[in-house]
């Protein structure tokens, strides 16, 4: 995944792009993004969804005891945000998420680079990776409970295990995509192993790594809430379980909405970081130019 831009001295010839006006110097006028504003469409979709959620129980299509209207969920959410225990639960969930994601990202990058750079290690570990990767993280819940009980470490075990594979596989693909000609050229110029990793391998693998981190961020949140819900670790998941067992249905849905909003914020934040770190990459530059 390498690219090169030919450059020369003097004025560049005019370039003609179908459907655009020719501009001296080879540059065509920036094209406007078509298809409307994706943020606006997303907000419109949410409004439609919550509107349906308000209407369906009120017209009797679904029972309000099991699916309360949006207004009742909003009222329950207003009550929740005024309680200190709610914010403590949010902090607990985000703590498990960020710690697990950080550990999984560091381990995934380190193991991926090591496996890819050491001769024959990729072939030796391929069968083990393909065996361990499909194992669902929730299958490790009994082990986590036996080892750590309802402690934060139980949540971290599940989060790290699920997120690790997202990063590792992307790193392996990224290193595999390194241009062998560029690598051989670096060897010919006398660059050592670490110099080749920094200047040849890492720029090629970084887009893959960021994709893996973005996927792992979403998976980490899912597993953090799941662990709290099933194991009883402190966090939003445990509050959802308590609300469900106490028949506080609007509060339960309000907490579910909060986890959804956290997921959206995490995904948006991950994309912003990805675009910032990959501002030099052709894919991001292409998005900006559109």
N, C-alpha and C positions, 0 to 999 in steps of 0.2 A: 504494500500500500504506500508506495512512494510515488512522488510526482516531481517534475522539474519544469520550470518555466524558462523557455529560451529567452535570452536577453542579448541585445546588441547595442553597439554605439550608434549614435545618430538617431534620426527620426524613424519611427517604425512605420511600416506600410499601413495603409488604411485597410480595415477589416470590415467585411460585409456580413451581417447577421440577418438571416431571413426574417422579415417582419419588423426590422428596426432600421433606423437611419444611420448611415455610415458616418463615422466620426474620425477625424484625423488622429493618428497616433494609435489606432487599433482598438480604441475603447468605444463601446456602444453605450447609449443612454441607459441608465439603470431602469429595469422594468419594475413596474409596481406589482406588489403581491396580489394575486388574484384569489377569488374565493371568499372574500370577506375577512372579518376579524375572528380568529379562532377563539380568543378569550371571550368575545361577545357571544359567540355560539355556545361556548361552554356554560356561561352564566344563564343563557336562555334555556339550555337543556335542564339545568338545575331548577330553574323557576317552573318549568313545565312539570318536572318530576314532583316537586313539593306541592304544586298545585293539584296534581292527580292524587297525591297522598292526602290532601285536605278534602277532596271531593268524594273519593271512593268510600270512606267510612260513613260519611254523612248521607249519602244516597242509599246506603244499605248493601252495597255490593260486597263489602267485607265487614266483619264485625268490628266495631270500634274497641271492643275489649281486647282484641288481639292485634289490631293495627290502628292505633289512635290517629286522629287527624293531625296535620302539621301544627295547628295552633296549640294543641295540647302538648305536643312534643317540645315546641318552642317554650311554652310556659314551664315545663319540667326542666328544660335546659337553663332557663333563667334562674331557677331555684338552685340547680347544681353549681353554677359558676359562682354563687355567693357563699358556697361552703368551702372552707379551707381544705377539707379532706379531698375534695375534687381536684384541686390544684396539686396536692401532694401525690395523688394517683397519676396525674399527667406527668409530673416530674419523674415518678418511678418508672413509668412506661418509657419515657424518652431516655432515661438513664440506661435501662436495659437495651434499648434500641441502639443508642450511639456507641456504647461500650462493645456490644456484640458486633456491630458493623465495623468498628475500628479494628478489632481483633481479627475478624474474618478477612478484611481487606489487606491488612499487613501480612497475614499468613498466606493468603491466596497469591499475592504478588511474589512473595519470597519463594514459596514452593513452586509456583509456575515458572519463574526465571531459572531456579535451580534445576528443575526437571528438564527444561528446554535446553539449557546450556551444557549440562553434563552429558557426555556421549553415552548412548544406550540406556540412559535412565528413563527416557520417555517410553521406550519399548517395555522396560521392566515394570513400570508402574501403570501401564495402560489398563491391564486387566483389573488391578485393584481399584483404580479410579472408576471404571465402568461398573464395578460391583458395588462400591460404596455410594456413588452419586445418586442412584435411584431410590435409596432407602429413605422413606419419608421421615422428616424430623419428629413428627408426632409419635412415631414408633419408639423414639428414645425417651418418651415421657416417663415410663416406669423406671428406667435407669437413672434419669435425672432426679426423680423423687427419692430413690434409694440412696443416691450419693449425697444429695444436698437438701432434701426435703423441699420446703417452700421458699428456700432462700433465693436471692437474686442469681446465684450461680446456676440454679436450675434453668432459669430463663436464658442466661448467657449460653449454656450448653446447647440449647435448641437453636438459638439465634445464630450462633457461630457456625454450627454444623450446616444449617440451611444456606446461609449466606456465603460460606467459604467456597462452595462449588460454583456459585455464580461468577465469582471473581476468577477462580482458578481456570475454569474452562476458557474464559475470554482471554486470559493471559497466554494460555497455550496456543490459542488460535492467533493471537497477535504476534507472538514470537515466530510462529510458523509462516507468517505473512512477510517476514523480513526479506528484502530483495537479496538474493545470494550474490549478485554482482556487486552491490554496495558493500556487503560484508567482506567479500574478497578484496575489494579495493581498499577498505580500511585495514585489512591485514597487510596488504602490499605496502601501505604507507607506515607500517610499523605500529599501529594502534594495538594496545594490549586488550585483554579480555574486558576489563572494566570500562575502558575508553570506548570499546565497540558497543558495550551495553548502553552507555550513556548517549553516544552520538548516532548510533545506527539502529539498535534494537528498540530502545525506549521510545523514540519519536514514532516509530511504526506501531508499537504495541499500545501506546497511550490511548488512542481512540477506543480500542477494544477494552482496555482496563476501565475507562470511564463508563462504557456501556455495562460492564460487569458490576461496577459499583452502584450505578443507578438501579439496576435490577435487584442487587443485593439489598439496597436501602428499602425497597418496597417489601421484599421477602422478610427482612429483619423486623419490620413493624408488624407484619402478619403473625410471625412466630412469637414476638414479644407479647402481643395481646392474647394469642392462643395459649401460651404458657400460663399467663395470669388467669385466664378463664378456666383452664382445666386443673392446673396445679394449685392455684390459689395464691400465687406470688402477688405481692402488692403491686397495684397498678389499675389501669382502666378496665382490664379484663376481669379482675376480681370484683370490681364495683358493678360491672354488668351482670356477673353471676349472682351477686347479692340482690340486685334489683329484680332479677328474674325469679329468684326463689321467694322473695317477699311480695311478688305480684305487683311491683311498681312498674307497670308496662311502659307508661310514657317516659319515666326516667331511664328505663333500659334502652329505649329507642334514642333518647337524647344522647346517651353515652355512645351508642353505636354511631350516631351522626358525628360526634366528636372524633372518634377513631377514623372515620372517613375523611374528615377535614384535615386531620393530621397526615393522612396518606397523600392527599392532594398537595399539601404544603411541602411535604418531603419530596415528592416527585418534581414539583416546580423548582424547589431549591437545588435538587440534583441536576436538573437540566441547566439551570443558570451557571452552576459551578462547571459543568461540562463545557458549556459554550465559552466560559471565561478561560479555562485551561486550554481549550482547543481553538482559540481564536485564530491561530495561524493555519489551522487545517483547512483543506479545500472544501470539506463538507459544510463546516460552519461558515466559511466565507461565502459559499454558495447560498446559504440561507439568508445571510445579511444582504447579499446583492439582489435577491428576488424582491 
